[in-house]
Each structure stands twice: as C-alpha cells, then as structure tokens.
Amino acid sequence: MELIHTFFNWLNGIVWGVPMIVLIIGTGFYLQLRLGFMPIRKLIYGFRMIWKSRTPGADSEGEITPYAALMTALSATIGTGNIAGVATAIAVGGPGALFWMWVTAFVGMATKYAEVVVAVKYREVDDKGEHVGGPMFAIKNGLGKNWRWLATAFAFFGGLAGFGIGNMVQANGIASAVQNSFGIETWISGIVMTVLTGLVVLGGIKRIGAVAERIVPFMAILYLICVSVVLAVFAENIPSALATIITDAFTGTAAAGGFLGSTILMAMRMGVARGIFSNEAGLGTAGIAQASGSTSNPVFSGVIGMMGTFIDTIIVCTLTGLAIMVTGVWTNGETGAMLSSSAFEAAMPGYGNYLLTISLALFAFTTILGWAYYAEKCWEFLLGTISEKPFRLLWTIAVFFGATLSLDFAWLVADTLNALMAIPNLISLLLLSPIIVKLTRDYFAPGGEGGN
C-alpha cells in the first residue's frame, strides 16, 4: 500500500506540474483569443439567458431545461472545493493562490463554453431515448474513429474519478464536519446520506435535475448571506486583503504565524489545481449535464454552461477566500474546512461553525448527486445502458463507505484522476476549436439567434 501511495504522490506531482498548468491556462487563453473574449463580453447576456432557459423553446430537444442542467452542473461544482478547497489553496499556496483561481476561472469560462458547445453538437440519443453527450461523444463523433481511444480514456478516468471527487470525498467531508460540529457519529450520517442519495439518484437525470433546481439556489443564497455577514463585520480589512491577494500572487508569501510561507509557483499550482477542483473547467463534466438539456442550439447551451464557472469561482470561491483573509485566520496553521470554520466563528462566535457545517453539508450532498450523473454516463459510454442500474446501486452504497472510512489516499487519487480527465478533454477542444469558433460566429452574427 505504501508503494501505491508513493506512486500516486509521484504521479500527482507530474500531472499537476508546470506542463498541466500551461495546458489548462494555455487552452483557456487560446480559446478566449479565438472567440474574441466573447465569454467575458457576454457576461450580462449570459445571466439573461440563464433566466430565459427556465422555459425551453418549442423546437428544443432534451430531457430537462437548460436551467435545470446548469443547476445540475452547479450542484456538482459548488461543493467542498468552494469551502475546503479554497481554504487549502490559501493555507498551502498563500493568499496569491486565490488570484490564480481567478485567472483559471476567467480563462476557464472559455474552456467550459467550448466543452458544452461540442458536447451538445455531438450528443447522441441512447437506446432508452435519452440525450447523452460530453467529451467522450465529442471526441468519438467530432474527431472520428481514430481518436476513439481518447474518448475511452476520458470515460475511464471520469468513471473512476466520480467515486473519489464526486462521491466518497464529499460524503467524508459531510460526515466529518457534522461529527465535529454536532457530535453525530459518522455511521449515522452515512446511513442518512445513503438513503437520501438513493432516493434521488435511482430516479435518474430528471429527478436529479428537479432536486438541483430547488436545492442549489437555496444553498447558494444561504451561503452568500453568511459570508456577507463575515465581510460586513470585517469590512475595513477588505481593501488590504485584496491588495495582499494580488501582490502575493507575483511575489510569493513570507512565513507568518502558523503559515510556513509559499513561492509564486506553489501559489500558482494550488490556485490552478483547487480552481479546477472547484469549477471543473477543463474536465469536460458540464457538457455531460448540458447535453441532456432542452436546446435547439449548442451555442445557447454553451453560454448557459460557461456561467457556471463565473458563479462558482468568481462569486462563491472569492467570497470564501475573502472571508478567510479579512478575519486574519489564514495564518493560524489550520487548513481545509477547519480554516473556513475559523473565519465564520470569528465573525459569528458561537454559531458560525454550525452555519458553515450546514452549508458544507448542502454543498457536498448536491455534488454527490451531480457527479452521479457524470460518472453514470462515463460508464454507460464504456459498457452500455445495461450498466445504469448496477452503477446507481454501487454509487449509493459507496456514499456510506465514504462517510465512515479514512480517505486521505482517496483525496490524492481523486486529484490525480482530475488531471488525467482534463488531458483528453483539452486535446479535443484544441482540435475542435475551428468548429467551436464557426458555431459561435454564426450564432452571434446579425440575424443569428444571439445577434440581436
């Protein structure tokens, strides 16, 4: 076991090294250039389309509304990464890591837009009559049979990664937080989560989408209110916190308190890795959700999809990072959810910890639901629809084991598999970029659907 752990440590250091940072940031920046920075220019348009997407058009095809697909994608991305992931990035990489999370998000908007566009354009209808798509189908149908191996690689890595990043890691985060805050044993939390997961996941994408539509807006608003209280209490520290985040991104961070210090490269590495862990831009997962959405145009779905990255990182992660910075707890030596909890307690003594635990539980549970669909479609691509029911049962059971076992190794494997998912996806986006650009120009041209 120690040999396996050493191997994954070595592999993780390679896949999240400088080449991966260059590939992720470079692909996103390249797509932004090719698209004329459309994802940034069309931010207001994107928010308008989110509202419009609650009701699909008459000529749209899909199982759920694009709005429900976005909520499903957000349910998967707004998870422990927004609370524990941001805290870990700052605790290890220093305040500058948050700046690199912003960079990852802004270039990642173009990446996620492109992922959704090709996912919807090249989606298929399976033998149960449901629309399915994602990087594996974009590679298979967009690049041809010679690239089928790349599609298989993505589906394999995604199918395995789901049980880590999207299931057991999230369940473990919930159970640990609930035990620390409320004294409830992890096995009790595990049973409750397993039952709730089964009730939703066994119903497929329509039930997942319906639940996500209701829970995601509620949990996001609750969390934003709580963080706003923290920022209001320490409002005078916001300007200096922002200045520290920006300067430390280019100078590194000196040791302070329990913080051991960080280099520019470490800040960049942690910012990119935790940013991807949080918003999943580059992993291709959002395309799997949006491919099931009712739409008549891939670009419309792409615009909806790219907004998930903005909401997840630029809004939610930024607020978490600022809360940690303005309260000054980032130098206390803690990491993960405990660091975020310290920030909440500093502003709301006596109950801040409980509010954070509730937010974390909601965030992580919805991630389990969203990733259930992602992983299911990966295994369906590999094994066919016959894998659907066995997968859902296995996914539900895995929640209990995730809640009750020690998962330090699972975190490491999940982080590594994230990078391995990203590589096939980013390669396909670069190769399909001319098609993405053409579809975008046609859509926003005068007389096109988005040309008004």
C-alpha positions as CSV (number, residue, x, y, z in Angstrom):
1,M,0.0,0.0,0.0
2,E,2.9,2.3,0.8
3,L,4.3,1.7,-2.6
4,I,1.0,2.6,-4.3
5,H,0.7,5.8,-2.2
6,T,4.3,6.8,-3.2
7,F,3.4,6.1,-6.9
8,F,0.3,8.3,-6.8
9,N,2.3,11.1,-4.9
10,W,4.8,10.9,-7.7
11,L,2.2,10.9,-10.5
12,N,0.2,13.7,-8.9
13,G,3.3,15.9,-8.8
14,I,3.8,15.3,-12.6
15,V,0.2,15.7,-13.7
16,W,-0.3,18.9,-11.6
17,G,3.1,20.2,-12.5
18,V,4.1,23.1,-14.8
19,P,3.0,21.3,-18.0
20,M,-0.5,20.8,-16.7
21,I,-0.7,24.5,-15.6
22,V,0.4,25.6,-19.1
23,L,-2.1,23.2,-20.8
24,I,-5.1,24.4,-18.7
25,I,-4.3,28.1,-18.7
26,G,-3.0,28.0,-22.2
27,T,-6.0,26.2,-23.7
28,G,-8.4,28.6,-22.0
29,F,-6.5,31.6,-23.1
30,Y,-6.2,30.3,-26.6
31,L,-10.0,29.7,-26.8
32,Q,-10.6,33.2,-25.3
33,L,-8.5,34.7,-28.1
34,R,-10.2,32.6,-30.8
35,L,-13.6,33.6,-29.5
36,G,-12.7,37.3,-29.3
37,F,-13.1,37.2,-25.5
38,M,-16.8,36.5,-26.1
39,P,-17.3,34.7,-22.7
40,I,-16.3,37.8,-20.9
41,R,-18.0,40.3,-23.2
42,K,-21.3,38.4,-23.0
43,L,-21.5,38.1,-19.2
44,I,-24.7,40.1,-18.9
45,Y,-26.1,38.3,-21.9
46,G,-25.3,35.0,-20.1
47,F,-27.2,36.0,-17.0
48,R,-30.2,36.9,-19.1
49,M,-30.1,33.6,-20.9
50,I,-30.0,31.7,-17.5
51,W,-33.3,33.3,-16.7
52,K,-34.7,32.6,-20.2
53,S,-33.5,29.0,-20.0
54,R,-36.0,28.1,-17.3
55,T,-38.5,27.5,-20.2
56,P,-37.2,25.7,-23.2
57,G,-38.2,26.7,-26.8
58,A,-40.8,24.8,-28.7
59,D,-38.2,23.3,-31.1
60,S,-35.8,22.2,-28.3
61,E,-34.8,18.6,-27.6
62,G,-33.7,17.2,-24.3
63,E,-34.8,15.7,-21.0
64,I,-34.5,18.7,-18.7
65,T,-34.4,22.5,-19.2
66,P,-31.0,24.2,-19.7
67,Y,-31.6,25.9,-16.4
68,A,-32.0,22.6,-14.6
69,A,-28.9,21.3,-16.5
70,L,-27.0,24.4,-15.2
71,M,-28.2,23.7,-11.6
72,T,-27.1,20.1,-12.0
73,A,-23.7,21.2,-13.1
74,L,-23.5,23.8,-10.3
75,S,-24.7,21.1,-7.8
76,A,-21.6,19.1,-8.9
77,T,-19.1,22.1,-8.8
78,I,-20.3,24.0,-5.8
79,G,-19.0,21.5,-3.2
80,T,-16.2,21.1,-0.7
81,G,-13.9,22.8,-3.2
82,N,-15.7,26.1,-2.5
83,I,-15.1,25.8,1.2
84,A,-12.4,23.3,2.0
85,G,-10.6,23.7,-1.4
86,V,-10.3,27.4,-1.2
87,A,-9.1,27.3,2.3
88,T,-6.5,24.6,1.4
89,A,-5.3,26.7,-1.5
90,I,-4.7,29.7,0.7
91,A,-3.2,27.6,3.6
92,V,-0.7,26.0,1.3
93,G,-0.1,28.4,-1.5
94,G,-0.8,31.7,0.4
95,P,-3.2,34.5,-0.5
96,G,-1.8,34.6,-4.0
97,A,-3.4,31.3,-4.8
98,L,-6.8,33.0,-4.9
99,F,-5.6,35.3,-7.7
100,W,-4.6,32.2,-9.7
101,M,-8.0,30.8,-9.1
102,W,-9.5,33.9,-10.7
103,V,-7.2,33.5,-13.7
104,T,-8.2,29.9,-14.0
105,A,-11.9,30.9,-13.9
106,F,-11.7,33.7,-16.5
107,V,-9.9,31.6,-19.0
108,G,-11.9,28.6,-17.8
109,M,-15.1,30.3,-18.9
110,A,-14.0,29.9,-22.5
111,T,-13.0,26.3,-21.8
112,K,-16.3,25.4,-20.3
113,Y,-18.2,27.2,-23.0
114,A,-16.3,25.2,-25.6
115,E,-16.9,21.9,-23.7
116,V,-20.6,22.5,-23.6
117,V,-20.8,23.6,-27.3
118,V,-19.1,20.4,-28.6
119,A,-21.0,18.2,-26.1
120,V,-24.4,19.4,-27.3
121,K,-23.4,19.4,-31.0
122,Y,-22.1,15.9,-31.0
123,R,-24.6,14.4,-28.5
124,E,-26.4,11.2,-29.2
125,V,-29.7,9.6,-28.2
126,D,-29.2,6.3,-26.3
127,D,-31.2,3.2,-26.6
128,K,-33.5,4.5,-23.9
129,G,-34.4,7.6,-25.9
130,E,-32.3,10.0,-23.7
131,H,-29.8,12.6,-25.0
132,V,-26.3,11.8,-23.9
133,G,-23.1,13.8,-24.5
134,G,-19.8,15.0,-23.1
135,P,-16.1,14.9,-24.1
136,M,-16.3,11.1,-24.9
137,F,-19.0,11.7,-27.5
138,A,-17.4,14.9,-28.8
139,I,-14.2,13.0,-29.4
140,K,-16.0,10.0,-30.9
141,N,-18.3,11.9,-33.3
142,G,-16.2,15.1,-33.8
143,L,-12.7,13.6,-34.3
144,G,-13.6,10.2,-35.8
145,K,-12.8,6.6,-35.0
146,N,-9.0,7.1,-35.0
147,W,-9.5,9.1,-31.8
148,R,-11.8,6.6,-30.1
149,W,-9.1,5.6,-27.7
150,L,-9.0,9.2,-26.3
151,A,-12.8,9.1,-25.7
152,T,-12.4,5.7,-23.9
153,A,-9.6,7.2,-21.8
154,F,-11.7,10.1,-20.7
155,A,-14.7,7.9,-19.9
156,F,-12.5,5.5,-17.9
157,F,-10.8,8.3,-15.9
158,G,-14.1,10.1,-15.4
159,G,-15.9,6.9,-14.3
160,L,-13.3,6.3,-11.6
161,A,-12.8,9.9,-10.6
162,G,-16.5,10.2,-9.9
163,F,-16.3,7.7,-7.0
164,G,-13.5,9.9,-5.5
165,I,-14.1,13.6,-6.1
166,G,-17.9,13.2,-6.6
167,N,-18.8,10.6,-4.0
168,M,-16.7,9.3,-1.2
169,V,-14.7,12.5,-0.7
170,Q,-17.9,14.6,-0.5
171,A,-19.6,12.1,1.9
172,N,-16.5,12.0,4.1
173,G,-16.5,15.8,4.2
174,I,-20.1,15.9,5.3
175,A,-19.7,13.2,8.0
176,S,-16.5,14.7,9.4
177,A,-18.0,18.2,9.6
178,V,-21.2,17.0,11.2
179,Q,-19.3,14.9,13.8
180,N,-17.1,17.9,14.7
181,S,-19.9,20.4,15.0
182,F,-22.9,18.3,16.3
183,G,-21.2,15.2,17.7
184,I,-23.2,12.8,15.4
185,E,-21.3,9.6,14.6
186,T,-20.1,9.2,11.0
187,W,-22.0,5.9,10.5
188,I,-25.3,7.7,11.3
189,S,-24.5,10.4,8.8
190,G,-23.5,7.7,6.4
191,I,-26.9,5.9,6.6
192,V,-28.8,9.2,6.2
193,M,-26.8,10.3,3.2
194,T,-27.1,6.8,1.6
195,V,-30.9,6.8,1.9
196,L,-31.2,10.4,0.5
197,T,-28.8,9.7,-2.3
198,G,-30.6,6.5,-3.3
199,L,-34.0,8.3,-3.3
200,V,-32.6,10.9,-5.8
201,V,-30.0,9.0,-7.9
202,L,-32.2,6.0,-8.6
203,G,-34.6,8.3,-10.4
204,G,-32.1,9.4,-13.0
205,I,-31.4,12.8,-14.5
206,K,-35.0,14.1,-14.3
207,R,-35.1,13.6,-10.6
208,I,-31.5,14.9,-10.1
209,G,-32.4,18.0,-12.2
210,A,-35.6,18.6,-10.3
211,V,-33.8,18.3,-6.9
212,A,-30.9,20.5,-8.1
213,E,-33.3,23.2,-9.3
214,R,-34.7,23.5,-5.7
215,I,-31.6,23.0,-3.5
216,V,-28.9,24.8,-5.4
217,P,-30.4,28.3,-5.4
218,F,-31.4,27.9,-1.8
219,M,-27.9,26.7,-0.6
220,A,-26.1,29.4,-2.7
221,I,-28.2,32.2,-1.2
222,L,-27.8,30.9,2.3
223,Y,-24.1,30.7,1.9
224,L,-23.8,34.2,0.3
225,I,-25.8,35.7,3.2
226,C,-23.5,34.0,5.8
227,V,-20.3,35.2,4.0
228,S,-21.7,38.7,3.6
229,V,-22.1,38.8,7.4
230,V,-18.4,37.9,7.8
231,L,-17.3,40.5,5.3
232,A,-19.6,43.2,6.9
233,V,-18.1,42.6,10.3
234,F,-14.5,42.9,9.0
235,A,-15.3,45.4,6.2
236,E,-12.3,47.6,7.0
237,N,-9.9,44.8,6.1
238,I,-11.3,44.1,2.6
239,P,-9.0,46.6,0.7
240,S,-5.8,45.3,2.3
241,A,-6.9,41.7,1.8
242,L,-7.4,42.3,-1.9
243,A,-4.1,44.0,-2.2
244,T,-2.4,41.1,-0.4
245,I,-4.0,38.6,-2.7
246,I,-2.8,40.4,-5.8
247,T,0.8,41.2,-4.7
248,D,1.4,37.8,-3.2
249,A,0.5,36.1,-6.5
250,F,3.6,37.6,-8.0
251,T,6.0,37.8,-5.1
252,G,5.3,34.7,-3.0
253,T,4.2,34.8,0.6
254,A,6.5,35.1,3.6
255,A,6.0,32.9,6.7
256,A,3.6,34.4,9.2
257,G,2.0,32.9,12.3
258,G,1.3,29.2,11.6
259,F,1.7,29.8,7.8
260,L,5.0,28.4,6.6
261,G,5.5,30.6,3.5
262,S,4.9,29.9,-0.2
263,T,6.6,30.5,-3.6
264,I,5.0,32.0,-6.7
265,L,5.0,28.6,-8.3
266,M,3.2,27.0,-5.3
267,A,0.6,29.7,-5.3
268,M,0.0,29.2,-9.0
269,R,-0.1,25.4,-8.7
270,M,-2.5,25.5,-5.7
271,G,-4.7,28.1,-7.3
272,V,-5.0,26.2,-10.6
273,A,-5.5,22.8,-9.0
274,R,-8.0,24.0,-6.5
275,G,-9.7,26.2,-9.1
276,I,-10.2,23.2,-11.4
277,F,-11.3,21.1,-8.4
278,S,-13.9,23.7,-7.7
279,N,-15.3,24.8,-11.1
280,E,-14.2,21.8,-13.2
281,A,-13.4,24.0,-16.2
282,G,-11.2,21.7,-18.3
283,L,-12.6,18.5,-17.0
284,G,-15.5,18.4,-19.5
285,T,-18.1,17.4,-17.0
286,A,-20.5,20.4,-17.5
287,G,-21.0,19.2,-21.1
288,I,-22.4,15.9,-19.8
289,A,-25.1,17.7,-17.9
290,Q,-25.9,20.3,-20.6
291,A,-26.2,17.6,-23.3
292,S,-29.3,16.4,-21.5
293,G,-30.8,19.9,-21.6
294,S,-33.5,21.0,-24.0
295,T,-32.0,23.2,-26.6
296,S,-32.1,24.0,-30.3
297,N,-28.5,25.4,-30.5
298,P,-25.2,24.3,-29.0
299,V,-24.0,27.9,-28.5
300,F,-27.1,28.7,-26.4
301,S,-26.2,25.8,-24.1
302,G,-22.6,26.9,-24.1
303,V,-23.4,30.4,-22.9
304,I,-25.5,28.9,-20.1
305,G,-22.7,26.4,-19.2
306,M,-19.9,29.0,-19.0
307,M,-21.8,31.0,-16.4
308,G,-21.4,28.1,-14.0
309,T,-17.6,28.9,-13.8
310,F,-18.3,32.5,-13.1
311,I,-20.8,31.8,-10.4
312,D,-18.7,29.0,-8.8
313,T,-15.3,30.7,-8.7
314,I,-15.6,34.4,-9.2
315,I,-18.5,34.7,-6.8
316,V,-18.6,31.8,-4.3
317,C,-14.9,31.0,-4.1
318,T,-13.9,34.7,-4.0
319,L,-16.2,35.3,-1.0
320,T,-14.9,32.3,0.8
321,G,-11.3,33.4,0.2
322,L,-12.0,37.0,1.3
323,A,-13.7,35.7,4.5
324,I,-10.6,33.8,5.4
325,M,-8.4,36.8,4.6
326,V,-10.3,39.6,6.3
327,T,-10.6,37.7,9.5
328,G,-6.9,37.0,9.6
329,V,-7.3,33.3,10.3
330,W,-5.3,32.3,7.3
331,T,-2.1,32.4,9.3
332,N,-3.3,30.2,12.2
333,G,-1.9,26.9,10.8
334,E,-5.3,25.3,10.0
335,T,-6.3,24.1,6.6
336,G,-9.4,22.8,4.8
337,A,-12.9,23.3,6.2
338,M,-11.5,24.0,9.7
339,L,-9.9,27.2,8.4
340,S,-13.1,28.3,6.8
341,S,-14.9,27.5,10.0
342,S,-12.5,29.7,12.0
343,A,-13.4,32.6,9.7
344,F,-17.1,32.1,10.3
345,E,-16.6,31.8,14.1
346,A,-14.5,35.0,14.1
347,A,-17.5,36.9,12.8
348,M,-20.3,34.9,14.4
349,P,-19.0,33.5,17.6
350,G,-21.0,30.5,18.9
351,Y,-22.9,29.7,15.8
352,G,-20.7,30.5,12.8
353,N,-19.2,27.0,12.9
354,Y,-22.7,25.5,12.7
355,L,-23.7,27.6,9.8
356,L,-20.6,26.6,7.9
357,T,-21.3,22.9,8.6
358,I,-24.8,23.2,7.2
359,S,-23.5,25.0,4.1
360,L,-20.8,22.4,3.6
361,A,-23.3,19.5,4.0
362,L,-25.6,21.0,1.4
363,F,-22.8,21.8,-1.0
364,A,-21.2,18.3,-0.7
365,F,-24.5,16.4,-0.9
366,T,-25.6,18.1,-4.1
367,T,-22.1,17.4,-5.5
368,I,-22.8,13.7,-4.9
369,L,-26.0,14.0,-7.0
370,G,-24.4,15.9,-9.9
371,W,-21.4,13.6,-10.1
372,A,-23.6,10.6,-10.0
373,Y,-24.9,11.6,-13.5
374,Y,-21.5,12.4,-14.8
375,A,-20.0,9.1,-13.7
376,E,-23.0,7.1,-14.9
377,K,-22.7,8.5,-18.4
378,C,-19.0,7.6,-18.5
379,W,-19.7,4.0,-17.6
380,E,-22.6,3.9,-20.0
381,F,-20.2,5.0,-22.8
382,L,-17.9,2.2,-21.8
383,L,-20.4,-0.6,-21.0
384,G,-23.7,0.5,-22.5
385,T,-27.0,1.3,-20.8
386,I,-27.0,-2.1,-19.1
387,S,-24.7,-0.6,-16.5
388,E,-27.2,2.0,-15.4
389,K,-29.0,0.2,-12.5
390,P,-25.9,-1.6,-11.2
391,F,-24.0,1.7,-11.2
392,R,-26.7,3.6,-9.3
393,L,-26.8,1.0,-6.6
394,L,-23.0,0.9,-6.3
395,W,-22.9,4.7,-6.2
396,T,-25.4,4.8,-3.4
397,I,-23.6,2.2,-1.4
398,A,-20.3,4.0,-1.9
399,V,-21.7,7.0,0.0
400,F,-21.8,5.0,3.2
401,F,-18.2,3.8,2.9
402,G,-17.0,7.3,2.0
403,A,-18.7,8.7,5.2
404,T,-17.1,6.1,7.5
405,L,-13.6,5.5,6.2
406,S,-10.4,7.5,6.3
407,L,-9.9,9.0,2.8
408,D,-6.6,10.8,2.8
409,F,-5.5,8.4,-0.1
410,A,-8.8,8.9,-1.9
411,W,-8.2,12.7,-2.0
412,L,-4.8,12.1,-3.6
413,V,-6.2,9.7,-6.2
414,A,-9.2,11.9,-7.0
415,D,-6.9,14.9,-7.5
416,T,-4.7,12.8,-9.9
417,L,-7.7,11.5,-11.8
418,N,-9.0,15.0,-12.3
419,A,-5.8,15.9,-14.2
420,L,-6.0,12.7,-16.2
421,M,-9.6,13.6,-17.2
422,A,-8.5,17.0,-18.3
423,I,-5.8,15.9,-20.7
424,P,-8.1,14.1,-23.3
425,N,-10.8,16.8,-22.9
426,L,-8.3,19.7,-23.6
427,I,-6.8,18.0,-26.5
428,S,-10.2,17.5,-28.1
429,L,-11.1,21.2,-27.5
430,L,-7.9,22.4,-29.3
431,L,-8.6,20.1,-32.3
432,L,-12.3,21.1,-32.5
433,S,-11.7,24.8,-31.9
434,P,-12.4,25.8,-35.5
435,I,-15.9,24.3,-35.3
436,I,-16.5,26.0,-31.9
437,V,-15.5,29.4,-33.4
438,K,-17.6,28.9,-36.5
439,L,-20.7,28.0,-34.5
440,T,-20.2,31.0,-32.2
441,R,-19.8,33.4,-35.1
442,D,-22.9,32.1,-36.8
443,Y,-24.9,32.4,-33.6
444,F,-23.9,36.0,-32.8
445,A,-23.9,37.2,-36.4
446,P,-26.6,39.7,-37.4
447,G,-29.7,37.7,-38.0
448,G,-28.5,34.8,-35.8
449,E,-30.2,33.7,-32.6
450,G,-27.9,35.7,-30.5
451,G,-27.3,38.6,-32.9
452,N,-29.9,41.0,-31.5
